[in-house]
Amino acid sequence: MPTHKQTVDYSNTFYIEKRDIENYLLFLWLNYSDKMNRIKEVLEEKGIKQTWLAEQLGKSYNMVNGYVQNRQQPRIEVLYEIAEILGVSVKELLIDNETKKDK
């Protein structure tokens, strides 16, 4: 604890915003869990084709197909972009471990 003669420099402290925490949790999910997403289901629910999503993302059809078929997972930034394009929350694109156990 500082005494009355000492000053405290808080310039090196940082503030974690809620979105930063959500990004970190998504990072953990993408890197350390059994990876699965619901992009295919959301596309089907909305009647959207993978080719259209690929065009919107500026990615190849093969890349998007890899996401849709769960052969590979998008980076967090891309996952947020997909969610925005599809008009859903990022959480709606993810399958949690509890959901996978029920299947």
N, C-alpha and C positions, 0 to 999 in steps of 0.2 A: 504494500500500500504506500502511496506517496505521502510524504510528510507535507506540512504546510509550505515548505520551501521548494518542493519538487513540483515539476509540471509533468503532465502525462501527454504523450504524443499519440494521438489516435489515428494518425495519417496512414498507418499500415494496417488498420483494421478494415474489414470489409463487411458488407451487408449482403446476405443471400436472399434474393427475391424468391417468391413462390414458384415462378416459372423456372428459375435456375434449379430448384429442388426437383421439380417435375422432369426437367431435362436430364438431371443426374439419375433419377430413378429409371427413366426410359433408357439411358445409356447402360445401366446395369442390366435391365431386362434384355436389351439387344445383345449384350456381350456375354451374359452368364446364365441365362435361362434356356430351357428348351424352347427354341425360337419357333413361333408361329404367329401369323397375323390373319386378319379377317378381310384383307383387301378384296379377295375374290368374292366373298359373300356380299360385301358392301357394293361392289360393282354390279353384281347380279340384282341386288335389291333395287338399285337405282336405274337398271337397264343401260348401263354404260359399258362400252367395249374397251378392252385393253389397249387397242390401237389409239383410241381417243385420249386415254390417260397418258399414254406414251408421248403423244404430240404435245399435250398440255405441260408435261414435265420436261420436255426437250430431251427425252431419253429414247433409246431404241426399244422396239417392241420386245426383243429378247430380254433386255434388262427388266422391263416391267413384268414380263411373263415369269421371270425368275422370282420376283416379289410375290406375284399372285399365286404361284405354285409352291411357295415357301422353300424354294431351293436356295434362296439368299434373302437377306433382310436389308431393307433400305437404311441408310444412315438416318440419324434422328432428324436432321434438317429436311431430308427428303420425305420422311414420314409425316412431318408437320405440313409440308407442301402438299402431299397427297390428301391429307385430312382437309386442308383448306379448299383444294380443288373439288373434293367430293362433298364438301359442306357438312362434315362430321367432326367430332372431337377425336383427338389422337387415341384416346382410351377406347373409342369404338372400333378402332382398327387393330387392337391388341387382344390376344387371347391370354387370360391369366392362367396360372397353374391350376387353380381350382376348377376352372371351366374344362381344362384338358383332362383332369381326373374323372370328370363326369361322363366323358365321351367313351 
